[in-house]
């Protein structure tokens, strides 16, 4: 019984770690995209950025 519980806890921790890594990756990527779009002659509507953020889940 303890082995099953331990296995379940490890699986949940691994899943949480994967989700955190994906959110971090997406946040960094979206920040780079926004910076690239802000280069001269490109307009970025900052009010739309919260709608593409993965942190709104």
PDBQT receptor file of N, H, CA, C and O in Angstrom, charges set to zero:
ATOM      1  N   UNK A   1       0.808  -1.195   0.000  1.00  0.00    +0.000 N 
ATOM      2  CA  UNK A   1       0.000   0.000   0.000  1.00  0.00    +0.000 C 
ATOM      3  C   UNK A   1       0.858   1.269   0.000  1.00  0.00    +0.000 C 
ATOM      4  O   UNK A   1       0.558   2.222  -0.720  1.00  0.00    +0.000 OA
ATOM      5  N   UNK A   2       1.910   1.281   0.796  1.00  0.00    +0.000 N 
ATOM      6  H   UNK A   2       2.153   0.507   1.381  1.00  0.00    +0.000 HD
ATOM      7  CA  UNK A   2       2.792   2.442   0.856  1.00  0.00    +0.000 C 
ATOM      8  C   UNK A   2       3.500   2.660  -0.475  1.00  0.00    +0.000 C 
ATOM      9  O   UNK A   2       3.733   3.801  -0.873  1.00  0.00    +0.000 OA
ATOM     10  N   UNK A   3       3.842   1.586  -1.161  1.00  0.00    +0.000 N 
ATOM     11  H   UNK A   3       3.652   0.659  -0.837  1.00  0.00    +0.000 HD
ATOM     12  CA  UNK A   3       4.516   1.698  -2.451  1.00  0.00    +0.000 C 
ATOM     13  C   UNK A   3       3.592   2.335  -3.491  1.00  0.00    +0.000 C 
ATOM     14  O   UNK A   3       4.034   3.134  -4.317  1.00  0.00    +0.000 OA
ATOM     15  N   UNK A   4       2.325   1.980  -3.443  1.00  0.00    +0.000 N 
ATOM     16  H   UNK A   4       1.967   1.331  -2.772  1.00  0.00    +0.000 HD
ATOM     17  CA  UNK A   4       1.350   2.556  -4.377  1.00  0.00    +0.000 C 
ATOM     18  C   UNK A   4       1.178   4.045  -4.105  1.00  0.00    +0.000 C 
ATOM     19  O   UNK A   4       1.132   4.846  -5.039  1.00  0.00    +0.000 OA
ATOM     20  N   UNK A   5       1.085   4.416  -2.841  1.00  0.00    +0.000 N 
ATOM     21  H   UNK A   5       1.122   3.766  -2.083  1.00  0.00    +0.000 HD
ATOM     22  CA  UNK A   5       0.945   5.820  -2.475  1.00  0.00    +0.000 C 
ATOM     23  C   UNK A   5       2.180   6.615  -2.897  1.00  0.00    +0.000 C 
ATOM     24  O   UNK A   5       2.066   7.712  -3.442  1.00  0.00    +0.000 OA
ATOM     25  N   UNK A   6       3.346   6.057  -2.643  1.00  0.00    +0.000 N 
ATOM     26  H   UNK A   6       3.439   5.165  -2.200  1.00  0.00    +0.000 HD
ATOM     27  CA  UNK A   6       4.597   6.726  -3.019  1.00  0.00    +0.000 C 
ATOM     28  C   UNK A   6       4.665   6.902  -4.532  1.00  0.00    +0.000 C 
ATOM     29  O   UNK A   6       5.067   7.960  -5.016  1.00  0.00    +0.000 OA
ATOM     30  N   UNK A   7       4.281   5.886  -5.272  1.00  0.00    +0.000 N 
ATOM     31  H   UNK A   7       3.954   5.026  -4.879  1.00  0.00    +0.000 HD
ATOM     32  CA  UNK A   7       4.281   5.962  -6.728  1.00  0.00    +0.000 C 
ATOM     33  C   UNK A   7       3.324   7.038  -7.221  1.00  0.00    +0.000 C 
ATOM     34  O   UNK A   7       3.635   7.765  -8.164  1.00  0.00    +0.000 OA
ATOM     35  N   UNK A   8       2.171   7.138  -6.590  1.00  0.00    +0.000 N 
ATOM     36  H   UNK A   8       1.918   6.547  -5.824  1.00  0.00    +0.000 HD
ATOM     37  CA  UNK A   8       1.183   8.145  -6.961  1.00  0.00    +0.000 C 
ATOM     38  C   UNK A   8       1.706   9.555  -6.690  1.00  0.00    +0.000 C 
ATOM     39  O   UNK A   8       1.518  10.459  -7.504  1.00  0.00    +0.000 OA
ATOM     40  N   UNK A   9       2.354   9.736  -5.558  1.00  0.00    +0.000 N 
ATOM     41  H   UNK A   9       2.506   9.001  -4.897  1.00  0.00    +0.000 HD
ATOM     42  CA  UNK A   9       2.914  11.041  -5.208  1.00  0.00    +0.000 C 
ATOM     43  C   UNK A   9       4.003  11.428  -6.198  1.00  0.00    +0.000 C 
ATOM     44  O   UNK A   9       4.068  12.584  -6.616  1.00  0.00    +0.000 OA
ATOM     45  N   UNK A  10       4.843  10.505  -6.573  1.00  0.00    +0.000 N 
ATOM     46  H   UNK A  10       4.791   9.566  -6.233  1.00  0.00    +0.000 HD
ATOM     47  CA  UNK A  10       5.911  10.779  -7.541  1.00  0.00    +0.000 C 
ATOM     48  C   UNK A  10       5.329  11.126  -8.899  1.00  0.00    +0.000 C 
ATOM     49  O   UNK A  10       5.813  12.042  -9.565  1.00  0.00    +0.000 OA
ATOM     50  N   UNK A  11       4.298  10.406  -9.317  1.00  0.00    +0.000 N 
ATOM     51  H   UNK A  11       3.905   9.662  -8.777  1.00  0.00    +0.000 HD
ATOM     52  CA  UNK A  11       3.658  10.687 -10.607  1.00  0.00    +0.000 C 
ATOM     53  C   UNK A  11       3.041  12.078 -10.621  1.00  0.00    +0.000 C 
ATOM     54  O   UNK A  11       3.156  12.797 -11.613  1.00  0.00    +0.000 OA
ATOM     55  N   UNK A  12       2.392  12.460  -9.539  1.00  0.00    +0.000 N 
ATOM     56  H   UNK A  12       2.298  11.876  -8.732  1.00  0.00    +0.000 HD
ATOM     57  CA  UNK A  12       1.792  13.796  -9.466  1.00  0.00    +0.000 C 
ATOM     58  C   UNK A  12       2.856  14.878  -9.470  1.00  0.00    +0.000 C 
ATOM     59  O   UNK A  12       2.691  15.914 -10.114  1.00  0.00    +0.000 OA
ATOM     60  N   UNK A  13       3.932  14.648  -8.763  1.00  0.00    +0.000 N 
ATOM     61  H   UNK A  13       4.066  13.806  -8.239  1.00  0.00    +0.000 HD
ATOM     62  CA  UNK A  13       5.021  15.625  -8.731  1.00  0.00    +0.000 C 
ATOM     63  C   UNK A  13       5.634  15.791 -10.118  1.00  0.00    +0.000 C 
ATOM     64  O   UNK A  13       5.935  16.909 -10.538  1.00  0.00    +0.000 OA
ATOM     65  N   UNK A  14       5.818  14.690 -10.821  1.00  0.00    +0.000 N 
ATOM     66  H   UNK A  14       5.574  13.782 -10.480  1.00  0.00    +0.000 HD
ATOM     67  CA  UNK A  14       6.373  14.747 -12.169  1.00  0.00    +0.000 C 
ATOM     68  C   UNK A  14       5.439  15.503 -13.104  1.00  0.00    +0.000 C 
ATOM     69  O   UNK A  14       5.884  16.301 -13.929  1.00  0.00    +0.000 OA
ATOM     70  N   UNK A  15       4.157  15.250 -12.972  1.00  0.00    +0.000 N 
ATOM     71  H   UNK A  15       3.795  14.602 -12.302  1.00  0.00    +0.000 HD
ATOM     72  CA  UNK A  15       3.166  15.945 -13.803  1.00  0.00    +0.000 C 
ATOM     73  C   UNK A  15       3.184  17.442 -13.529  1.00  0.00    +0.000 C 
ATOM     74  O   UNK A  15       3.136  18.248 -14.459  1.00  0.00    +0.000 OA
ATOM     75  N   UNK A  16       3.251  17.811 -12.273  1.00  0.00    +0.000 N 
ATOM     76  H   UNK A  16       3.290  17.157 -11.518  1.00  0.00    +0.000 HD
ATOM     77  CA  UNK A  16       3.304  19.225 -11.893  1.00  0.00    +0.000 C 
ATOM     78  C   UNK A  16       4.559  19.883 -12.448  1.00  0.00    +0.000 C 
ATOM     79  O   UNK A  16       4.511  21.021 -12.915  1.00  0.00    +0.000 OA
ATOM     80  N   UNK A  17       5.666  19.182 -12.400  1.00  0.00    +0.000 N 
ATOM     81  H   UNK A  17       5.705  18.258 -12.021  1.00  0.00    +0.000 HD
ATOM     82  CA  UNK A  17       6.920  19.711 -12.930  1.00  0.00    +0.000 C 
ATOM     83  C   UNK A  17       6.819  19.939 -14.434  1.00  0.00    +0.000 C 
ATOM     84  O   UNK A  17       7.293  20.958 -14.936  1.00  0.00    +0.000 OA
ATOM     85  N   UNK A  18       6.212  19.010 -15.154  1.00  0.00    +0.000 N 
ATOM     86  H   UNK A  18       5.827  18.182 -14.746  1.00  0.00    +0.000 HD
ATOM     87  CA  UNK A  18       6.035  19.161 -16.610  1.00  0.00    +0.000 C 
ATOM     88  C   UNK A  18       5.172  20.378 -16.920  1.00  0.00    +0.000 C 
ATOM     89  O   UNK A  18       5.501  21.158 -17.814  1.00  0.00    +0.000 OA
ATOM     90  N   UNK A  19       4.092  20.546 -16.204  1.00  0.00    +0.000 N 
ATOM     91  H   UNK A  19       3.824  19.912 -15.477  1.00  0.00    +0.000 HD
ATOM     92  CA  UNK A  19       3.207  21.689 -16.448  1.00  0.00    +0.000 C 
ATOM     93  C   UNK A  19       3.953  22.992 -16.177  1.00  0.00    +0.000 C 
ATOM     94  O   UNK A  19       3.847  23.938 -16.956  1.00  0.00    +0.000 OA
ATOM     95  N   UNK A  20       4.695  23.048 -15.095  1.00  0.00    +0.000 N 
ATOM     96  H   UNK A  20       4.781  22.278 -14.462  1.00  0.00    +0.000 HD
ATOM     97  CA  UNK A  20       5.472  24.252 -14.764  1.00  0.00    +0.000 C 
ATOM     98  C   UNK A  20       6.503  24.552 -15.843  1.00  0.00    +0.000 C 
ATOM     99  O   UNK A  20       6.699  25.713 -16.204  1.00  0.00    +0.000 OA
ATOM    100  N   UNK A  21       7.162  23.526 -16.361  1.00  0.00    +0.000 N 
ATOM    101  H   UNK A  21       7.003  22.583 -16.068  1.00  0.00    +0.000 HD
ATOM    102  CA  UNK A  21       8.154  23.722 -17.420  1.00  0.00    +0.000 C 
ATOM    103  C   UNK A  21       7.505  24.255 -18.697  1.00  0.00    +0.000 C 
ATOM    104  O   UNK A  21       8.066  25.125 -19.363  1.00  0.00    +0.000 OA
ATOM    105  N   UNK A  22       6.335  23.739 -19.037  1.00  0.00    +0.000 N 
ATOM    106  H   UNK A  22       5.879  23.033 -18.496  1.00  0.00    +0.000 HD
ATOM    107  CA  UNK A  22       5.627  24.198 -20.236  1.00  0.00    +0.000 C 
ATOM    108  C   UNK A  22       5.184  25.651 -20.084  1.00  0.00    +0.000 C 
ATOM    109  O   UNK A  22       5.314  26.442 -21.018  1.00  0.00    +0.000 OA
ATOM    110  N   UNK A  23       4.663  26.001 -18.914  1.00  0.00    +0.000 N 
ATOM    111  H   UNK A  23       4.557  25.358 -18.156  1.00  0.00    +0.000 HD
ATOM    112  CA  UNK A  23       4.239  27.385 -18.671  1.00  0.00    +0.000 C 
ATOM    113  C   UNK A  23       5.436  28.318 -18.756  1.00  0.00    +0.000 C 
ATOM    114  O   UNK A  23       5.344  29.386 -19.362  1.00  0.00    +0.000 OA
ATOM    115  N   UNK A  24       6.553  27.934 -18.159  1.00  0.00    +0.000 N 
ATOM    116  H   UNK A  24       6.628  27.067 -17.666  1.00  0.00    +0.000 HD
ATOM    117  CA  UNK A  24       7.758  28.759 -18.219  1.00  0.00    +0.000 C 
ATOM    118  C   UNK A  24       8.223  28.928 -19.655  1.00  0.00    +0.000 C 
ATOM    119  O   UNK A  24       8.525  30.045 -20.076  1.00  0.00    +0.000 OA
ATOM    120  N   UNK A  25       8.286  27.838 -20.415  1.00  0.00    +0.000 N 
ATOM    121  H   UNK A  25       8.041  26.931 -20.072  1.00  0.00    +0.000 HD
ATOM    122  CA  UNK A  25       8.718  27.892 -21.812  1.00  0.00    +0.000 C 
ATOM    123  C   UNK A  25       7.814  28.832 -22.611  1.00  0.00    +0.000 C 
ATOM    124  O   UNK A  25       8.304  29.685 -23.351  1.00  0.00    +0.000 OA
ATOM    125  N   UNK A  26       6.505  28.676 -22.463  1.00  0.00    +0.000 N 
ATOM    126  H   UNK A  26       6.107  27.983 -21.862  1.00  0.00    +0.000 HD
ATOM    127  CA  UNK A  26       5.566  29.515 -23.210  1.00  0.00    +0.000 C 
ATOM    128  C   UNK A  26       5.682  30.981 -22.827  1.00  0.00    +0.000 C 
ATOM    129  O   UNK A  26       5.580  31.860 -23.684  1.00  0.00    +0.000 OA
ATOM    130  N   UNK A  27       5.895  31.248 -21.543  1.00  0.00    +0.000 N 
ATOM    131  H   UNK A  27       5.977  30.534 -20.847  1.00  0.00    +0.000 HD
ATOM    132  CA  UNK A  27       6.025  32.628 -21.088  1.00  0.00    +0.000 C 
ATOM    133  C   UNK A  27       7.263  33.271 -21.693  1.00  0.00    +0.000 C 
ATOM    134  O   UNK A  27       7.206  34.406 -22.167  1.00  0.00    +0.000 OA
ATOM    135  N   UNK A  28       8.378  32.557 -21.681  1.00  0.00    +0.000 N 
ATOM    136  H   UNK A  28       8.424  31.635 -21.297  1.00  0.00    +0.000 HD
ATOM    137  CA  UNK A  28       9.619  33.086 -22.260  1.00  0.00    +0.000 C 
ATOM    138  C   UNK A  28       9.455  33.288 -23.761  1.00  0.00    +0.000 C 
ATOM    139  O   UNK A  28       9.864  34.316 -24.300  1.00  0.00    +0.000 OA
ATOM    140  N   UNK A  29       8.858  32.310 -24.435  1.00  0.00    +0.000 N 
ATOM    141  H   UNK A  29       8.526  31.475 -23.997  1.00  0.00    +0.000 HD
ATOM    142  CA  UNK A  29       8.666  32.400 -25.875  1.00  0.00    +0.000 C 
ATOM    143  C   UNK A  29       7.761  33.571 -26.239  1.00  0.00    +0.000 C 
ATOM    144  O   UNK A  29       8.063  34.329 -27.161  1.00  0.00    +0.000 OA
ATOM    145  N   UNK A  30       6.645  33.723 -25.515  1.00  0.00    +0.000 N 
ATOM    146  H   UNK A  30       6.399  33.108 -24.766  1.00  0.00    +0.000 HD
ATOM    147  CA  UNK A  30       5.725  34.820 -25.811  1.00  0.00    +0.000 C 
ATOM    148  C   UNK A  30       6.370  36.174 -25.544  1.00  0.00    +0.000 C 
ATOM    149  O   UNK A  30       6.101  37.140 -26.258  1.00  0.00    +0.000 OA
ATOM    150  N   UNK A  31       7.214  36.252 -24.525  1.00  0.00    +0.000 N 
ATOM    151  H   UNK A  31       7.432  35.467 -23.945  1.00  0.00    +0.000 HD
ATOM    152  CA  UNK A  31       7.922  37.506 -24.251  1.00  0.00    +0.000 C 
ATOM    153  C   UNK A  31       8.859  37.857 -25.402  1.00  0.00    +0.000 C 
ATOM    154  O   UNK A  31       8.947  39.016 -25.806  1.00  0.00    +0.000 OA
ATOM    155  N   UNK A  32       9.559  36.851 -25.928  1.00  0.00    +0.000 N 
ATOM    156  H   UNK A  32       9.488  35.909 -25.599  1.00  0.00    +0.000 HD
ATOM    157  CA  UNK A  32      10.462  37.092 -27.061  1.00  0.00    +0.000 C 
ATOM    158  C   UNK A  32       9.684  37.514 -28.304  1.00  0.00    +0.000 C 
ATOM    159  O   UNK A  32      10.126  38.389 -29.049  1.00  0.00    +0.000 OA
ATOM    160  N   UNK A  33       8.541  36.901 -28.524  1.00  0.00    +0.000 N 
ATOM    161  H   UNK A  33       8.182  36.191 -27.919  1.00  0.00    +0.000 HD
ATOM    162  CA  UNK A  33       7.715  37.273 -29.676  1.00  0.00    +0.000 C 
ATOM    163  C   UNK A  33       7.248  38.718 -29.534  1.00  0.00    +0.000 C 
ATOM    164  O   UNK A  33       7.314  39.488 -30.492  1.00  0.00    +0.000 OA
ATOM    165  N   UNK A  34       6.783  39.084 -28.363  1.00  0.00    +0.000 N 
ATOM    166  H   UNK A  34       6.729  38.458 -27.585  1.00  0.00    +0.000 HD
ATOM    167  CA  UNK A  34       6.319  40.457 -28.136  1.00  0.00    +0.000 C 
ATOM    168  C   UNK A  34       7.454  41.451 -28.339  1.00  0.00    +0.000 C 
ATOM    169  O   UNK A  34       7.241  42.513 -28.923  1.00  0.00    +0.000 OA
ATOM    170  N   UNK A  35       8.656  41.127 -27.866  1.00  0.00    +0.000 N 
ATOM    171  H   UNK A  35       8.828  40.264 -27.392  1.00  0.00    +0.000 HD
ATOM    172  CA  UNK A  35       9.800  42.021 -28.049  1.00  0.00    +0.000 C 
ATOM    173  C   UNK A  35      10.143  42.168 -29.526  1.00  0.00    +0.000 C 
ATOM    174  O   UNK A  35      10.452  43.267 -29.987  1.00  0.00    +0.000 OA
ATOM    175  N   UNK A  36      10.089  41.078 -30.262  1.00  0.00    +0.000 N 
ATOM    176  H   UNK A  36       9.838  40.185 -29.888  1.00  0.00    +0.000 HD
ATOM    177  CA  UNK A  36      10.377  41.120 -31.692  1.00  0.00    +0.000 C 
ATOM    178  C   UNK A  36       9.350  41.975 -32.424  1.00  0.00    +0.000 C 
ATOM    179  O   UNK A  36       9.700  42.744 -33.319  1.00  0.00    +0.000 OA
ATOM    180  N   UNK A  37       8.094  41.840 -32.045  1.00  0.00    +0.000 N 
ATOM    181  H   UNK A  37       7.811  41.215 -31.317  1.00  0.00    +0.000 HD
ATOM    182  CA  UNK A  37       7.045  42.625 -32.692  1.00  0.00    +0.000 C 
ATOM    183  C   UNK A  37       7.126  44.104 -32.351  1.00  0.00    +0.000 C 
ATOM    184  O   UNK A  37       6.608  44.941 -33.090  1.00  0.00    +0.000 OA
ATOM    185  N   UNK A  38       7.769  44.431 -31.243  1.00  0.00    +0.000 N 
ATOM    186  H   UNK A  38       8.190  43.750 -30.643  1.00  0.00    +0.000 HD
ATOM    187  CA  UNK A  38       7.891  45.841 -30.845  1.00  0.00    +0.000 C 
ATOM    188  C   UNK A  38       9.032  46.559 -31.562  1.00  0.00    +0.000 C 
ATOM    189  O   UNK A  38       9.223  47.761 -31.377  1.00  0.00    +0.000 OA
ATOM    190  N   UNK A  39       9.776  45.841 -32.364  1.00  0.00    +0.000 N 
ATOM    191  H   UNK A  39       9.620  44.865 -32.515  1.00  0.00    +0.000 HD
ATOM    192  CA  UNK A  39      10.858  46.485 -33.112  1.00  0.00    +0.000 C 
ATOM    193  C   UNK A  39      10.261  47.591 -33.981  1.00  0.00    +0.000 C 
ATOM    194  O   UNK A  39       9.053  47.616 -34.216  1.00  0.00    +0.000 OA
ATOM    195  N   UNK A  40      11.099  48.494 -34.452  1.00  0.00    +0.000 N 
ATOM    196  H   UNK A  40      12.081  48.473 -34.261  1.00  0.00    +0.000 HD
ATOM    197  CA  UNK A  40      10.579  49.620 -35.242  1.00  0.00    +0.000 C 
ATOM    198  C   UNK A  40       9.628  49.176 -36.358  1.00  0.00    +0.000 C 
ATOM    199  O   UNK A  40       9.817  48.143 -37.001  1.00  0.00    +0.000 OA
ATOM    200  N   UNK A  41       8.624  49.984 -36.552  1.00  0.00    +0.000 N 
ATOM    201  H   UNK A  41       8.470  50.822 -36.030  1.00  0.00    +0.000 HD
ATOM    202  CA  UNK A  41       7.623  49.813 -37.613  1.00  0.00    +0.000 C 
ATOM    203  C   UNK A  41       6.647  48.677 -37.371  1.00  0.00    +0.000 C 
ATOM    204  O   UNK A  41       5.944  48.272 -38.297  1.00  0.00    +0.000 OA
ATOM    205  N   UNK A  42       6.579  48.150 -36.156  1.00  0.00    +0.000 N 
ATOM    206  H   UNK A  42       7.150  48.479 -35.403  1.00  0.00    +0.000 HD
ATOM    207  CA  UNK A  42       5.600  47.113 -35.855  1.00  0.00    +0.000 C 
ATOM    208  C   UNK A  42       4.813  47.533 -34.622  1.00  0.00    +0.000 C 
ATOM    209  O   UNK A  42       5.388  47.974 -33.627  1.00  0.00    +0.000 OA
ATOM    210  N   UNK A  43       3.510  47.394 -34.694  1.00  0.00    +0.000 N 
ATOM    211  H   UNK A  43       3.043  47.036 -35.502  1.00  0.00    +0.000 HD
ATOM    212  CA  UNK A  43       2.646  47.835 -33.609  1.00  0.00    +0.000 C 
ATOM    213  C   UNK A  43       2.113  46.622 -32.848  1.00  0.00    +0.000 C 
ATOM    214  O   UNK A  43       1.607  45.673 -33.448  1.00  0.00    +0.000 OA
ATOM    215  N   UNK A  44       2.234  46.665 -31.522  1.00  0.00    +0.000 N 
ATOM    216  H   UNK A  44       2.646  47.436 -31.035  1.00  0.00    +0.000 HD
ATOM    217  CA  UNK A  44       1.716  45.598 -30.669  1.00  0.00    +0.000 C 
ATOM    218  C   UNK A  44       0.678  46.213 -29.731  1.00  0.00    +0.000 C 
ATOM    219  O   UNK A  44       0.957  47.170 -29.009  1.00  0.00    +0.000 OA
ATOM    220  N   UNK A  45      -0.502  45.650 -29.760  1.00  0.00    +0.000 N 
ATOM    221  H   UNK A  45      -0.729  44.873 -30.347  1.00  0.00    +0.000 HD
ATOM    222  CA  UNK A  45      -1.552  46.118 -28.866  1.00  0.00    +0.000 C 
ATOM    223  C   UNK A  45      -1.380  45.381 -27.529  1.00  0.00    +0.000 C 
ATOM    224  O   UNK A  45      -1.724  44.205 -27.414  1.00  0.00    +0.000 OA
ATOM    225  N   UNK A  46      -0.851  46.073 -26.538  1.00  0.00    +0.000 N 
ATOM    226  H   UNK A  46      -0.571  47.029 -26.631  1.00  0.00    +0.000 HD
ATOM    227  CA  UNK A  46      -0.552  45.450 -25.246  1.00  0.00    +0.000 C 
ATOM    228  C   UNK A  46      -1.798  44.949 -24.519  1.00  0.00    +0.000 C 
ATOM    229  O   UNK A  46      -1.699  44.087 -23.646  1.00  0.00    +0.000 OA
ATOM    230  N   UNK A  47      -2.952  45.471 -24.866  1.00  0.00    +0.000 N 
ATOM    231  H   UNK A  47      -3.033  46.171 -25.576  1.00  0.00    +0.000 HD
ATOM    232  CA  UNK A  47      -4.168  44.998 -24.211  1.00  0.00    +0.000 C 
ATOM    233  C   UNK A  47      -4.548  43.589 -24.656  1.00  0.00    +0.000 C 
ATOM    234  O   UNK A  47      -5.334  42.921 -23.984  1.00  0.00    +0.000 OA
ATOM    235  N   UNK A  48      -4.001  43.132 -25.778  1.00  0.00    +0.000 N 
ATOM    236  H   UNK A  48      -3.362  43.675 -26.323  1.00  0.00    +0.000 HD
ATOM    237  CA  UNK A  48      -4.306  41.783 -26.267  1.00  0.00    +0.000 C 
ATOM    238  C   UNK A  48      -3.378  40.713 -25.684  1.00  0.00    +0.000 C 
ATOM    239  O   UNK A  48      -3.721  39.531 -25.685  1.00  0.00    +0.000 OA
ATOM    240  N   UNK A  49      -2.219  41.114 -25.193  1.00  0.00    +0.000 N 
ATOM    241  H   UNK A  49      -1.940  42.074 -25.193  1.00  0.00    +0.000 HD
ATOM    242  CA  UNK A  49      -1.236  40.134 -24.698  1.00  0.00    +0.000 C 
ATOM    243  C   UNK A  49      -1.760  39.259 -23.562  1.00  0.00    +0.000 C 
ATOM    244  O   UNK A  49      -1.438  38.071 -23.545  1.00  0.00    +0.000 OA
ATOM    245  N   UNK A  50      -2.535  39.760 -22.627  1.00  0.00    +0.000 N 
ATOM    246  H   UNK A  50      -2.798  40.725 -22.641  1.00  0.00    +0.000 HD
ATOM    247  CA  UNK A  50      -3.044  38.873 -21.571  1.00  0.00    +0.000 C 
ATOM    248  C   UNK A  50      -3.929  37.738 -22.102  1.00  0.00    +0.000 C 
ATOM    249  O   UNK A  50      -4.101  36.719 -21.433  1.00  0.00    +0.000 OA
ATOM    250  N   UNK A  51      -4.479  37.913 -23.280  1.00  0.00    +0.000 N 
ATOM    251  H   UNK A  51      -4.340  38.740 -23.823  1.00  0.00    +0.000 HD
ATOM    252  CA  UNK A  51      -5.367  36.896 -23.837  1.00  0.00    +0.000 C 
ATOM    253  C   UNK A  51      -4.601  35.722 -24.460  1.00  0.00    +0.000 C 
ATOM    254  O   UNK A  51      -5.194  34.679 -24.734  1.00  0.00    +0.000 OA
ATOM    255  N   UNK A  52      -3.301  35.879 -24.685  1.00  0.00    +0.000 N 
ATOM    256  H   UNK A  52      -2.820  36.727 -24.463  1.00  0.00    +0.000 HD
ATOM    257  CA  UNK A  52      -2.504  34.783 -25.236  1.00  0.00    +0.000 C 
ATOM    258  C   UNK A  52      -1.586  34.176 -24.186  1.00  0.00    +0.000 C 
ATOM    259  O   UNK A  52      -0.843  33.240 -24.480  1.00  0.00    +0.000 OA
ATOM    260  N   UNK A  53      -1.630  34.696 -22.977  1.00  0.00    +0.000 N 
ATOM    261  H   UNK A  53      -2.233  35.457 -22.739  1.00  0.00    +0.000 HD
ATOM    262  CA  UNK A  53      -0.772  34.199 -21.905  1.00  0.00    +0.000 C 
ATOM    263  C   UNK A  53      -1.243  32.854 -21.390  1.00  0.00    +0.000 C 
ATOM    264  O   UNK A  53      -2.436  32.665 -21.154  1.00  0.00    +0.000 OA
ATOM    265  N   UNK A  54      -0.317  31.909 -21.210  1.00  0.00    +0.000 N 
ATOM    266  H   UNK A  54       0.653  32.063 -21.402  1.00  0.00    +0.000 HD
ATOM    267  CA  UNK A  54      -0.689  30.610 -20.652  1.00  0.00    +0.000 C 
ATOM    268  C   UNK A  54      -1.039  30.689 -19.167  1.00  0.00    +0.000 C 
ATOM    269  O   UNK A  54      -1.575  29.734 -18.604  1.00  0.00    +0.000 OA
ATOM    270  N   UNK A  55      -0.739  31.814 -18.536  1.00  0.00    +0.000 N 
ATOM    271  H   UNK A  55      -0.304  32.590 -18.994  1.00  0.00    +0.000 HD
ATOM    272  CA  UNK A  55      -1.000  31.926 -17.110  1.00  0.00    +0.000 C 
ATOM    273  C   UNK A  55      -2.463  32.203 -16.796  1.00  0.00    +0.000 C 
ATOM    274  O   UNK A  55      -2.845  32.267 -15.628  1.00  0.00    +0.000 OA
ATOM    275  N   UNK A  56      -3.276  32.366 -17.820  1.00  0.00    +0.000 N 
ATOM    276  H   UNK A  56      -2.966  32.315 -18.769  1.00  0.00    +0.000 HD
ATOM    277  CA  UNK A  56      -4.685  32.605 -17.614  1.00  0.00    +0.000 C 
ATOM    278  C   UNK A  56      -5.508  31.332 -17.481  1.00  0.00    +0.000 C 
ATOM    279  O   UNK A  56      -6.734  31.395 -17.389  1.00  0.00    +0.000 OA
ATOM    280  N   UNK A  57      -4.864  30.203 -17.471  1.00  0.00    +0.000 N 
ATOM    281  H   UNK A  57      -3.868  30.152 -17.546  1.00  0.00    +0.000 HD
ATOM    282  CA  UNK A  57      -5.570  28.923 -17.380  1.00  0.00    +0.000 C 
ATOM    283  C   UNK A  57      -6.394  28.936 -16.142  1.00  0.00    +0.000 C 
ATOM    284  O   UNK A  57      -7.083  27.959 -15.849  1.00  0.00    +0.000 OA
TER     285      UNK A  57
